[in-house]
Amino acid sequence: MRTTDASAQERFLSLFERYALAARDAGLVRVRIEDHNLDAAYITVGGRKLLNFGSCAYLGLNTDERLKEGAKMAIDRFGTVYSSSAVYTSVDLYTDLEKRLRQIIGAPVIIVSTTTLAHLAAIPTLVGEEDALLVDTQAHASLHLAAKVVGSVGIPVLAVPHNDVAALEETLAAEASRYRHIWFLADGIYSMFGDAAPVADYARILDQYENLYMYFDDAHGFGWKGEHGRGWILGQMPWHPRLVLSYSLAKSWGSGGAALAFPNDQMAARVLSVGSTLTFSGPLHPAELGASVAAADIHLSSEQSERQEALGKQIELVQSALDASGLPVMPTDATPLWFVKVGSFTRATELCRRMMDRGFYLNIAGFPAVPMRQSGVRFTNTLNHSDHQILEMIDALRTELAIVTGETEIEIDLTAASGADRPFS
């Protein structure tokens, strides 16, 4: 790393730390819940019972009894952990899950511990010395981390403005012919603002350039979107011979772990053989695998489409309520992630504090999760929420935002680091 790069990294970390500590000191992040038995919709923080609008369990499967039983049976069979790298030996639940995921996704699948480890296994393996890498500027931090690994060995890495189809086409027109392969990394659904990749445009561009490959992190789209929960990307385009997808099983899926899906067995085999984190990191725990198999069986049944339809109606309800409220919501697609823009980090912090006082937990969103001076509040809707709970929260949010923006701003020092009814319950 050059000296200037190191200095920029240190400035970034210092600023990141100041924001993180301010949010922690406000009681909004690094929060430990106090529940003895978790209620799907509520968490207990500081002795207060709060409706949780920070969960990504979109289909409400995280406390489903069938997933719990799957996890318990797996522990009974294999113990709490099978202590071996999967490169040597692994439990047969891997096979059970891979078969089901391949049926759902329609492509070869590798099971990975987390999406971050999936990216670090796949991207440095797939992107070669005669290639170049393009990354959406707002792609998840884990994708940018994998891009840094690729860039550290001299492979060109270029940023593309967020969801800017014209800019991507312009970059490809100038750069694609210079490289053997050119890879584009992006999210399916972006985790802060809730906006989605313009899949139809990307599919058209993918057909246009024969040496273009696309890699999507579809962590927030998997499970609740597409046939059998195939995800946001495959819900809008068919499999392509130059498409790679990563998925989280810890969000809508309700269990834990991650998966990589490839257009052919040869590519999957190469990543499985030499992907660093698939060799040198630990396995999924039996409980995660057992719960994931149970979740896969639900996704392969007719119940999945019923849950998907219910969530779709709930998303429409949220959008309608937000439109009527006049809240400054970021433009978004029909996803269960929502972002209310406040601008000032200190006011966003105060808004979250006030919402907790009203009985609602929402996520503070500040730098670097969102750009500077675009802080706000993120919330999600899930099938653990009733319609009444959602509408009550949005009404409280409208009231509290008006109070916060009309008050004298409460300062947080950033100059130095400081020491209902549930249809599927």
N, C-alpha and C positions, 0 to 999 in steps of 0.2 A: 504494500500500500504506500503510495506517495505521501509525503508530508502534508501536502494540501488536502489530500483525501482524509488522512487521519485527523487533521484539525477540523474539517467539516463534520466528520463523524462524532467527534467529541462535543462540538457545539450542538449537534442534533440530540445526542444523548442527554446533555445537560438540560436542554429545553424540555425534552420528553419527561425527564425526571421531575422537573418543577411542576408540570401539569399533573403527572401521575400522583405525586405526593399531595398536591392540593385537593385532588379528587378523593384520595384516600382519607385525608384529614377531615374532609366534609362527610365521611361515612358513606360514600357512594360507590367505591370500588374496593376490591379485596375484602368484600363483605363475607363474613361467615354466618350462615343461617343457623338458627338454634332449634330447628324442629326435631323432635324425637321420631315422629312418623310424618313424612312429607305429604301434605295435601297437594294434589296436582296443581291447583290454582294459586295457592298461598305459600308464602314463606314467612318465617318469624325472624325479625331483626331487632335487636335491642329491646326485646320483650313485646314488640308490636307486631301484630299480624297484618301482613301486607299482601294485597293482590299483586302477583308477580307478572309484570308485562316485559320481563327481560329474558324469558325463556324462548329457545328455538325449537322446542318440541311441538312443531306445528300441528301434527296429527294427533297429539295427546297420547302417544304410545309410551312415554317415559315411565309411567307408573302403571301400565297395563299389567294385569295379573298374569297373562300368558307369557309376557317377557320375563317377569319375575320368576315364574316357574321354570322357564328355560334356563335362566341363569343359575337357579338353585340346583337343577338336575345336572348341569355341567360341572358345578363345584363338587357335587356328590360323586361324579364319575372321575374327575381329574384333579380335585383339590383346588386351592385358591389360585395357584399359578403353576404352569408347566414350565419349569425353569430350564429352558434350552432355547438357543437361537433356532428359529425355524429352518435355518439352512442345514441343521443336523436332523432334528426330529420335531414333529408337531402333532397335536391331537387331531383326530379325524373330523372334528367339528369344522376345521378349515375346509375340508372337502365338501361337507354338507352345505356350508355357506356359499362356497364358490359355485357349486352346481346351481343353487337357487338364484344367485346373482347373475350368473350367465344366462339363465332362462329369462330373467326380468330385463336385463340390459341388452341381451342379444349379441354379446361379444365376449372374448376372453377376459377374465377378471383375475386380479391379484389382490389378496387381502393384506392391508398394511395397518400399522398401529394408529397413525394419525394422518391427516391430510398433509401436514408439514413434512413428515417423513416420506409420504408418497411423492411429493414434489422433488425432494432431495434424492430420492431413488431414481425417479424417471427422467427428469429434465437433464441432469448432467450425463446420463447414459445415452439419451436419444440425440442430443445436440452435439454435432461433431465439429472438428477443427475447420472444415470448409463451409460451415454454416454460420448463420446470424440469428439473433434473437430479438424479437419485438415484444414489448410488454406494455399493456394498458397502464397508464399512470396511476389509476386507482385500483388496479388488481390487488388482491389480498397480499398482505405483507409477506406471507409464506412463499408466494410466487416470486416476489422481488428478492427474497433470500436465496431461492434456487437460482435466480438469474445472476446474482452476485457470485455464486459459486462458478457458474459458467463463465462469467466475465473475468474471473480471477485467472483463468488459463489462457486469456487472450482472445476469446471469441467475442465478436462485436455484439453489444447489447444496446438497443435503441428504444427510447420511450415513445409511445404513441398517445396523443391526447385521448382522454377518457371517452369511450363509445363514439369516437369521431371516425365515421366510416370514410369520409372523404380524405382525412389525413392518413388513414391506413392505406387507402388505395394509392395516394400520392407517394407514400414511402415505398410501397411495394413496386410501383412503376420505376422508381429510381434505384432500388436496391436489389430486387429479387434476382435479376440476371447475373449479379456478381457472385452469387453463392450457390453451392450445391443444393442446400435446403435452407429455407427461411422459416423460422418457427414464430408463431404468435401466441402469447399467453394472455389470458383474460379470465374473469369470473363469469359464471352463468348468471348469478344474482349477486349484487354487491351488498356486503354485509352491513354497511352503515346507512346508506341512503335508500336501499331497497329497490334501486333501479336494476334493470336487466340488460344483458347483452342483446344487441340487435341481430338475433340469430339468422334471420332470413338474409340479411345483407352479408353476414359472414359466410354463410353457405354459398352464396353466389360468388363471392371473392375466392373462396376455396376451390371452386370449380374452374375459376379463371386462370389460376396460377398452378402449374403442374408441380412446382417444387415447394409449394407452400404447405406447411403443416400447422394445425391449430390444436392447442392444449387448453382445455377449460377446467377450472375449478368450479364444479357444480355442487359445492357443499350445501348451499342453502336452497337448492332446487330439487335435490334428490328426495324421493319418498312421497312428496305431496303433489308433484306435477308429473304429467306424462302417464302413459299406459303402465299399470302396475307400479307407478312411482319411478319411472325411468329417469325423470329429472327434467329440468327446464330446457336443456339443450336438445335432448332426444324427443322431447315433447313437441319440437318445432322443426326438426330436420331429421332425416334418416342417417343411419351410420354411413360414414365416409371413410375411404381407405387411408386418408391422411388426418384422421381425427383421434385424439386421445382425451380421455375424461378422467377426472378424479372426483371422488364422492366422500362425503362424511356419513358415517353411520351413527354419529353422536348428536344429531339434530332431529330432523323430522323422523328419522328411522327409529330413534328411541333407545338405542342400545349402546354402542361404542365402537371405536375403530374407524377404518376408512377402507376405500377400495380404489383401484386403478382399473380402467377398462381400455382395451386396445383394439385396433381394427383387424389384427391378425395374431395368430398364435406365435409367430416368429418374433414379433416385437415384444409381446408379453414375456416370452421365454428369455429374451436378452435382458430385459429389466430385472426379471426374477433372478437371473444368474449373477449379474454384476452390479445391480443397484446397491449402493453402499449401505443404506439404512435397512435394506432387506437382508443383509448379511450380518451387520454389526450391531443391530438394535434388537430389543426384546420382542417377544411374541404378544399377541392379544391374550388377555386373561380368559380362562374358560368361561367365566360368567358373561363377559362381553360376547363371546362367540355363541354361547347358548341363547342369550337374549336376541342376538342378531338373526339366528336361524328361526326363532319364533316370529320375529318381525317379518322376515322374508315370507313365511307361510301366510301371514296376514296380507301382505302385499300381493301375493299370488291368488288370493281369494276375492270374491265379489265385495267383501267388506271394504277393501282399499278404495274402490271407486265411490262407495258411499261416503267414506271419510273425506275423500278428495272433493266431492260435490259439496259437502257440508262446509268445508274450509273455503271453497270458492264463494259460497253465499255469505260467509262471514267476512271475507275480504270486501265484497260489495257493500256490506253494511258499514264497515269501517270507512271506506271511501266516501260513501254517502254522508256519514256523520261528520267527517272531516271537511267535506265540501260545505256543509251547512254551518260548521263552526267558524269558518274563516281563519282557522289556524294556518300559519305559514309553513305548509308541508312541502317538502321537496317533491317535484314531479316524479312519478314512479309508475311502474307497470303494476299489473294485478298480482302483487306478491304480499306475503304476510309481514313484511318489514316496513316500518314507517319512520320518517325523520322529520321532526319539527325544528326548523332552523331558528336559532336565537341570535347567533352571531358572536356575542361576547361569552367567553368561557365562564366568567364569574356569574353572569346572569343565568346561564344554562345550569350552573351548579346550584344557584339559589332556587331555580325552578324545580330541580330534582328534589332538593330538600323539602320544599313546600309540598310536593306530591307525596313524599313519604309521610309527612304530617297528616295528609288527607287519607293515607292508607293504601298508597299505590307505589310500587317500586318500578321505576323506569331507568333506562341506561343513559348516563351522561356520555356524550360523544364530543371529544375534543382532539386537539393535535396529539399525535400524528395520525389517529384513526380517520380524521377528517382534516381538510386544509385549514391553515391558520385563519382565524376570524370567521370561521363557518361552524362554530360550535353549536350544539343543539342537544335535543333529547331524542333518543331512539326508543321505539317500543315495538313489540310484536303482538300479533294475535294468534291464538292457538285454540284447538278444540277443547282445551282445559278451561276456557273462558265461556261464560254465558253471554248472550247478547246484552243483557242488562248490565253486566259488569263492564263490558266494553264501552257502552254508551255513558255509563256513570264516570268512567275514567276520562273519556274525551271531554265531557262537560267540565270536570274538575280541572283538566289541563287548560282548557280555554280560559277559565276564570283565573287560574294562578298565573298564566302567562301575561294576562292583562295587568295583573297586580305587579308582577316583577318588572315588566317593561315600563311601568309608570312610576316606579320607585327610584330613589337614589341608589345607584349601583353599589352593592356590597363588594368591597375590594378583597381579592385574594392575592397575596404577594407572590408574583412569579419572577421576581428578580433574583431570588436565591432559594435554594432547596430548603424546605423546612423539615429540623429533625422530624249458587246459581244453578242454574240447570246446565248439565253437561251431557250432550247427546251420546257421547262415547265413553262415559266414565264407567 
